Amino acid sequence: MRYLALITTCAALALSACGPADEPAAEATVETPEEQVAASQPATDETADANYVPAKQVADIPIERVEFADGEKAITIEDSIKGYESIDYVVKLAAGQPLNVSMATQHTATYFNLIAPGEEDVAFFIGSTEGNQFEGTTELAGDYRIRVYMMRSAARREETADYRLEIIAG
C-alpha cells in the first residue's frame, strides 16, 4: 500500500511540473524536408565540394582558347597557378570525339575539372576525386572547359603550383 501511495505522489508531482491542466499544450513545430536541408547547410557561401565555385567568381576565371596546329591532335601546356587562381582552357570538340586530358604536377592539391558545353561551373569530371587523368569520348559538340585549380586548403596559404597539362583530342 505504501508503494501505491508513493507512485501516486510521484505521478502527481510529475503532472504538476507540466503546468495546470487548463493551459493549452504547446504546438509542436514540424519542419518540412526543405527546411531541414536548409538548416543543415553551412551559414557561409563556402561548401566542402571541391568543384564548387561561387557564381560571382566564375566570371573572373581567365579563359585561354586551345587551338591545335594543323594536322595535330595533341597539345601540351606548361603554366602555374598561385593561391585561389584558376584558369579555364577551352577546346572545341565534336560529339563522339575521343578526349584524353592529363596533368602532371608536383603539387598534391592541384587538379583539373572538365566542364561540358553549356555549363558554367558543374563538372562532369572532378580531378580531386577521380585523379589527374581523364580518358573518354565527348557526348556533345562545342566548347569544353578544362579548369585548373588548387584545393582551398593550399590556396588559402597562397601556395604556387607548376603544372603540365596534356590534351589529346582525336
trRosetta pair geometry for C-beta under 8 A, 3 or more apart (Angstrom, degrees):
i j d omega theta_ij theta_ji phi_ij phi_ji
1 4 5.7 -51 -153 32 37 112
1 5 6.6 36 151 -16 66 104
2 5 5.7 -57 -153 37 36 111
2 6 6.3 37 150 -21 68 107
3 6 5.5 -54 -147 36 33 114
3 7 6.3 33 155 -18 67 104
4 7 5.8 -52 -146 37 31 110
4 8 6.3 31 154 -19 64 107
5 8 5.7 -54 -146 37 30 112
5 9 6.3 32 154 -20 64 107
6 9 5.8 -54 -147 36 29 111
6 10 6.4 28 154 -17 64 107
7 10 5.8 -55 -147 38 31 110
7 11 6.3 31 155 -20 65 107
8 11 5.8 -55 -147 36 29 111
8 12 6.4 31 154 -20 64 106
9 12 5.7 -55 -148 35 30 111
9 13 6.4 30 154 -17 64 105
10 13 5.8 -54 -148 37 31 111
10 14 6.3 32 154 -20 65 107
11 14 5.7 -54 -148 36 31 113
11 15 6.4 28 155 -16 65 106
12 15 5.9 -56 -148 38 30 108
12 16 6.3 29 155 -20 65 108
13 16 5.8 -56 -145 36 30 110
13 17 6.6 36 154 -26 63 103
14 17 5.8 -52 -155 26 31 114
14 18 7.3 31 148 -21 60 102
15 18 5.7 -54 -161 26 40 114
15 21 7.9 4 169 -70 112 94
19 23 4.9 -40 137 36 127 146
20 23 5.3 107 69 -15 82 99
31 35 4.0 -129 -167 90 98 122
31 36 4.9 125 117 -57 128 81
31 39 7.0 -42 -154 -5 159 140
32 35 4.7 96 51 6 75 101
32 36 7.1 -138 94 -5 40 86
33 36 5.5 -54 -148 36 35 114
33 37 6.4 35 154 -19 67 103
34 37 5.8 -53 -150 36 31 110
34 38 6.3 30 153 -18 65 107
35 38 5.6 -53 -143 39 33 112
35 39 6.2 33 156 -20 65 107
36 39 5.8 -56 -147 36 29 111
36 40 6.5 22 156 -16 62 109
37 40 5.9 -64 -151 38 30 107
37 41 6.8 40 151 -36 64 100
38 41 5.8 -46 -156 13 35 116
42 46 6.7 -51 102 76 150 69
42 47 6.6 177 28 -100 127 60
45 54 5.4 25 158 -90 129 132
46 52 7.7 126 -158 103 49 132
46 152 7.6 91 -155 -123 126 162
47 52 4.8 56 55 23 110 173
49 52 4.0 89 82 -26 106 114
50 111 7.5 19 161 54 131 147
50 126 6.2 114 80 -177 115 120
50 128 4.1 -103 163 54 164 153
50 129 6.9 171 36 -30 142 95
50 151 6.5 -43 -135 -115 103 88
51 113 5.2 106 -122 -99 113 153
51 121 7.4 155 151 168 88 77
51 122 7.7 83 129 -139 127 34
51 123 4.6 -109 -156 18 150 125
51 126 5.0 -96 -46 -117 130 112
51 128 7.5 -161 -50 26 79 116
52 121 7.6 58 -146 154 36 121
53 57 5.2 -117 175 85 94 115
53 58 5.4 116 113 -73 119 81
53 61 7.5 10 174 -47 158 131
53 86 7.4 -60 -106 7 143 165
53 121 5.0 -133 54 -144 100 130
53 149 8.0 -131 -73 -104 122 156
54 57 5.0 81 67 10 82 106
54 58 7.5 -139 98 -21 41 83
55 58 5.6 -42 -149 14 39 116
55 59 7.6 37 161 -15 62 95
55 120 7.6 41 -126 118 80 143
55 121 7.2 -133 -95 1 59 148
56 59 6.9 -54 -169 27 34 107
56 60 7.6 24 142 -11 60 112
57 60 5.4 -62 -158 38 49 114
57 61 7.1 64 148 -41 74 89
58 61 6.0 -40 -161 3 39 114
58 120 5.3 54 172 161 154 109
58 121 5.0 -96 -96 -62 134 120
61 86 4.9 -37 -127 87 110 106
61 87 6.7 167 -179 -113 89 24
61 88 5.3 78 131 -17 120 105
61 147 7.1 -15 -178 -132 153 107
62 86 8.0 173 34 93 73 59
62 87 5.3 -25 72 -122 96 81
62 88 7.1 -172 94 29 45 76
63 87 7.7 157 -94 -170 23 69
63 88 4.8 -24 -108 74 71 107
63 90 5.7 16 -170 -15 104 122
63 145 7.9 -70 -125 -122 98 106
64 87 6.3 11 4 175 111 114
64 88 7.2 166 25 87 65 54
64 89 5.4 -28 73 -108 94 65
64 90 7.1 171 81 18 39 79
65 89 7.9 118 -126 -164 12 57
65 90 5.1 -39 -107 69 60 101
65 91 7.8 132 -165 -82 58 42
66 75 6.0 175 -171 71 111 152
66 77 7.4 -85 -108 -52 114 132
66 89 5.1 45 -39 176 119 100
66 90 6.5 -179 11 75 82 42
66 91 4.4 -29 64 -82 118 91
66 146 7.9 21 -15 25 143 122
66 167 6.2 29 167 56 160 160
68 72 4.7 -155 178 87 97 93
68 73 6.4 15 -152 -109 151 21
68 74 7.5 87 -127 35 112 16
68 75 5.8 -134 -103 -41 70 115
68 169 7.0 -123 -51 51 142 114
69 72 4.2 54 61 10 84 133
69 75 7.8 136 -3 -88 83 101
72 75 7.0 87 134 -63 128 79
73 168 6.0 43 130 -162 92 71
73 169 5.7 -140 -170 70 79 57
73 170 3.8 -100 -139 48 128 127
74 166 6.7 -4 -169 -174 105 91
74 167 6.8 164 -150 88 56 52
74 168 4.4 -13 -100 -103 94 78
74 169 7.7 166 -82 20 46 60
75 166 7.6 173 88 -150 42 51
75 167 5.3 -6 57 58 86 98
76 164 6.3 -4 -173 -176 103 97
76 165 7.1 157 -157 82 52 49
76 166 5.0 -17 -104 -101 81 77
76 167 7.9 -179 -83 21 35 67
77 89 6.6 -160 8 -102 167 149
77 164 7.3 161 82 -157 47 49
77 165 4.5 -12 59 60 99 101
77 166 7.9 -172 22 -76 67 33
77 167 7.4 28 -3 -3 106 106
78 162 7.5 7 -174 -177 87 93
78 163 7.4 -172 -143 95 52 46
78 164 5.0 -15 -99 -104 82 78
78 165 7.8 -175 -76 21 34 69
79 87 7.1 -39 115 40 152 160
79 148 7.7 129 78 74 119 164
79 162 7.7 -173 105 -148 29 59
79 163 6.5 -15 66 60 67 83
79 165 7.5 -16 26 7 99 110
80 160 5.9 20 171 179 124 96
80 161 6.1 172 -154 88 77 44
80 162 4.5 -38 -92 -97 103 57
80 163 6.8 140 -100 13 48 73
81 85 4.2 -159 -162 91 93 110
81 86 6.7 34 -141 -96 148 27
81 87 6.5 -149 -85 -5 117 102
81 110 7.0 151 51 -130 114 122
81 148 6.2 179 -28 122 140 108
81 149 7.2 -98 119 -125 169 28
81 150 5.9 -163 103 -29 121 109
81 160 7.4 -180 92 -149 38 57
81 161 5.6 -6 57 56 80 94
81 163 7.5 0 7 8 92 119
82 85 5.4 54 53 11 55 128
82 158 6.4 16 169 -172 94 69
82 159 7.2 -156 -147 100 62 34
82 160 4.5 -19 -101 -100 90 79
82 161 7.6 175 -83 18 43 65
83 150 7.1 -180 135 57 10 142
83 155 5.0 77 -176 -165 46 70
83 156 7.5 82 -148 -80 83 15
83 157 7.9 -156 -107 74 74 39
83 158 4.4 -15 -79 -120 106 58
83 159 7.1 138 -72 41 48 46
83 160 8.0 -14 -21 -76 63 58
84 150 7.4 -117 -102 57 26 105
84 155 4.6 85 -76 179 58 125
84 156 7.8 49 -58 -72 96 50
85 150 7.4 51 59 8 67 112
86 147 5.9 7 176 -175 119 94
86 148 6.4 168 -158 83 65 55
86 149 4.2 -9 -110 -94 105 90
86 150 7.8 -141 -81 12 73 68
87 147 7.3 171 85 -147 37 53
87 148 5.2 -2 55 50 85 102
88 115 7.7 -41 -134 36 115 130
88 145 4.6 -32 -160 -157 111 110
88 146 7.0 135 -160 64 54 45
88 147 5.1 -22 -98 -94 75 76
89 145 7.2 133 67 -160 44 53
89 146 4.3 -20 60 59 99 103
89 147 7.9 -165 21 -72 67 30
89 148 7.2 48 -9 -14 103 103
89 165 6.8 170 -4 118 159 156
89 167 7.3 -144 125 -50 140 145
90 143 5.0 -1 -172 -171 108 110
90 144 7.1 157 -151 76 56 41
90 145 5.6 -24 -95 -98 75 67
90 146 7.8 -164 -72 19 28 73
91 143 7.2 146 71 -150 28 61
91 144 5.5 -23 64 60 82 93
91 146 7.0 28 2 -10 108 110
91 167 6.1 -178 -58 173 159 152
91 169 6.5 -169 155 -48 138 148
92 142 7.0 -82 -139 171 71 24
92 143 5.5 -36 -91 -90 68 65
92 144 7.8 157 -101 14 18 75
93 97 4.8 -143 -177 60 100 141
93 99 6.4 -11 -127 -76 159 122
93 138 4.9 160 124 -49 132 166
93 141 6.9 -143 102 -138 57 51
93 142 7.3 -12 56 61 68 36
93 144 5.5 5 15 -4 121 120
93 169 5.7 -130 -107 -148 107 134
94 97 4.5 107 61 -41 79 120
94 138 7.0 137 87 72 41 136
94 141 5.1 -13 -145 -113 44 98
95 138 6.0 -128 -130 109 34 99
95 139 6.5 -19 -142 148 87 27
95 140 5.6 -40 -96 -155 95 16
95 141 4.4 -63 -30 -45 85 81
96 137 5.9 -8 -153 174 40 115
96 138 6.5 -49 10 69 15 78
96 139 8.0 54 -58 -119 49 24
97 137 6.8 160 76 -156 28 71
97 138 4.9 9 51 26 81 119
97 169 5.9 20 149 -174 124 91
97 170 6.4 -36 -167 -83 100 52
98 136 7.7 -177 -148 108 58 28
98 137 5.6 -43 -96 -99 50 75
98 138 8.0 -123 -59 -2 6 81
98 168 7.8 -27 119 119 99 91
98 169 7.1 157 87 -158 63 41
98 170 6.1 24 59 148 96 5
99 134 7.1 -9 116 115 97 107
99 135 7.6 -179 94 -143 55 37
99 136 6.0 -13 61 70 90 68
99 137 6.9 138 15 -116 83 22
99 138 5.6 78 -18 -47 127 91
99 144 7.3 -10 -127 65 159 172
99 167 7.8 -29 -161 -164 85 82
99 168 7.3 148 -158 84 39 61
99 169 5.5 -1 -107 -108 73 75
100 133 7.7 -10 -169 -169 82 86
100 134 7.0 178 -147 92 39 62
100 135 4.8 9 -111 -108 86 80
100 166 7.7 -19 117 115 92 95
100 167 7.6 150 84 -159 58 37
100 168 4.1 -4 59 58 104 107
100 169 7.8 -157 29 -68 65 39
101 112 6.7 -104 142 98 127 144
101 114 6.7 151 37 -78 151 118
101 133 7.3 173 91 -149 54 43
101 134 4.7 12 52 50 93 104
101 146 5.8 -166 -144 -117 151 132
101 165 7.1 -11 -167 -171 90 92
101 166 7.2 165 -151 86 43 57
101 167 5.4 -1 -106 -108 82 71
101 168 7.7 -161 -69 27 42 66
102 132 6.3 73 -161 134 64 81
102 133 4.4 4 -108 -109 92 84
102 134 7.5 -162 -70 28 56 57
102 165 7.6 167 87 -152 43 49
102 166 5.1 -5 58 55 88 102
103 110 7.5 -121 141 121 138 96
103 111 7.3 146 62 -148 148 36
103 112 5.3 139 -30 -6 143 120
103 127 7.2 5 30 -136 132 148
103 132 4.4 -99 59 -172 89 112
103 133 7.7 -150 23 -69 61 54
103 148 7.2 146 -113 -113 148 105
103 163 5.5 -9 -171 -174 106 121
103 164 7.0 155 -156 79 55 48
103 165 5.1 -16 -103 -102 85 71
103 166 7.6 -174 -80 19 38 69
104 132 7.4 134 -74 132 33 142
104 163 6.7 152 79 -160 48 67
104 164 4.6 -7 56 56 100 101
104 166 7.8 39 -4 -8 98 104
105 110 4.9 -64 114 74 164 126
105 132 7.3 -154 22 -129 96 159
105 161 5.6 25 -169 178 135 107
105 162 6.6 170 -135 90 85 52
105 163 4.0 -31 -81 -103 112 86
105 164 7.3 178 -66 21 64 63
106 161 7.8 -167 63 -147 68 77
106 162 7.0 25 27 60 98 93
107 110 4.3 55 94 -2 115 119
107 150 7.3 -44 141 -118 138 104
107 154 7.2 120 -180 -180 112 162
107 159 6.9 146 -140 139 127 124
107 160 7.8 -134 -79 110 144 40
107 161 3.5 -86 24 -121 163 105
107 162 7.3 137 -14 38 113 52
107 163 7.3 -72 35 -66 110 93
109 150 5.7 55 117 -166 94 79
109 151 4.0 -95 -174 31 102 112
109 153 6.3 -120 -136 69 151 96
109 154 3.8 149 83 -11 149 140
109 155 7.9 -134 129 -29 126 71
109 159 7.4 76 60 71 124 148
109 161 7.5 -133 71 -73 73 141
110 148 7.1 14 180 -176 98 90
110 149 7.3 -175 -147 96 63 34
110 150 5.1 -32 -97 -100 76 74
110 151 7.6 -116 -69 -3 33 78
110 154 7.6 -81 -53 81 72 154
110 161 4.0 155 -59 168 148 165
110 163 5.9 -138 130 -67 141 129
111 126 7.7 33 143 170 141 57
111 127 3.2 172 -179 99 108 123
111 128 4.7 -130 -6 -59 169 70
111 132 6.3 -131 -129 -90 70 85
111 148 7.6 -177 98 -145 34 54
111 149 6.5 -20 66 64 74 76
111 150 8.0 133 20 -106 68 28
111 151 7.2 60 6 -48 109 87
112 127 4.7 95 55 -38 47 147
112 132 6.9 84 23 -138 92 74
112 146 5.4 1 -177 179 130 86
112 147 6.2 151 -157 77 69 46
112 148 4.9 -32 -95 -91 91 62
112 149 7.4 128 -105 17 40 71
112 165 6.9 93 -59 -118 151 119
113 123 3.7 -71 179 -112 119 151
113 125 6.3 164 -159 89 55 66
113 126 5.4 -3 -114 -113 98 52
113 127 5.9 -116 -68 0 52 91
113 146 7.7 165 78 -157 42 43
113 147 4.7 -11 55 58 91 105
113 149 7.1 1 1 17 101 117
114 123 5.9 106 63 -159 45 93
114 124 5.8 -53 93 60 96 82
114 125 3.9 34 31 42 110 111
114 134 5.9 29 -29 -56 140 176
114 144 6.4 -11 -166 179 93 111
114 145 7.2 150 -158 82 43 58
114 146 6.1 -16 -102 -104 69 65
114 147 7.8 -170 -78 18 20 79
115 119 5.0 -137 -177 90 94 113
115 120 7.5 -42 -178 135 143 9
115 121 7.1 -42 -117 -112 141 17
115 122 6.9 115 -133 72 94 44
115 123 5.3 -70 -78 -101 74 64
115 124 7.2 134 -116 7 30 79
115 144 6.9 154 76 -166 54 61
115 145 4.0 -9 56 59 109 108
115 146 7.9 -158 21 -68 79 23
115 147 6.2 48 -11 -15 117 114
116 119 5.1 71 62 8 75 121
116 124 5.5 51 -32 -13 107 129
116 139 7.1 -18 -129 53 134 105
116 140 5.9 82 -174 36 111 126
116 142 7.8 68 171 73 68 118
116 144 6.4 -31 -122 -116 36 82
117 140 5.1 -126 41 110 115 128
117 141 7.2 -9 4 100 160 35
117 142 2.9 55 -102 94 158 136
117 143 5.4 111 -105 52 92 56
117 144 6.4 -62 -47 -71 75 56
118 140 7.4 -51 7 133 116 166
118 142 6.9 43 -24 111 82 166
119 122 4.8 -102 -162 54 127 88
119 123 7.8 164 126 -74 145 30
119 124 8.0 148 18 -29 164 92
119 145 7.9 -123 81 26 90 119
123 126 5.2 118 98 -75 133 76
123 147 7.2 -107 -88 36 120 123
125 130 6.0 -95 -166 58 78 153
125 134 4.9 24 -169 -103 163 137
125 136 7.9 -168 -70 12 134 139
126 129 4.9 28 99 32 111 103
126 130 5.7 114 71 3 61 106
127 130 6.2 -78 -115 59 25 84
127 131 6.6 -76 -156 94 64 22
127 132 5.6 46 -158 -95 114 55
127 134 7.9 -83 -85 -42 83 104
128 151 6.4 112 -112 -83 133 108
130 134 7.4 50 117 -86 130 85
138 141 7.5 94 129 -84 130 39
138 144 6.8 -110 -115 -58 123 138
146 165 6.9 132 135 -173 141 141
146 167 6.9 -125 -30 -89 162 123
148 163 6.5 -172 -153 66 138 156
148 165 6.7 -97 -74 -68 131 139
149 155 8.0 -25 174 -70 83 133
150 154 5.1 -102 170 86 112 111
150 155 4.5 143 96 -69 110 91
150 159 6.7 -176 -168 73 150 100
150 161 5.8 162 -91 3 115 136
151 154 5.3 75 67 19 83 99
151 155 6.6 -157 93 -12 35 97
152 155 5.3 -58 -131 40 32 114
152 156 6.0 32 171 -23 69 104
153 156 6.8 -54 -151 28 18 104
153 157 7.5 5 150 -5 52 109
154 157 5.9 -66 -160 41 39 107
154 159 4.5 -57 177 34 94 136
154 161 7.6 56 137 -47 143 119
155 158 7.5 36 178 -76 39 30
155 159 7.1 -84 -83 37 26 87
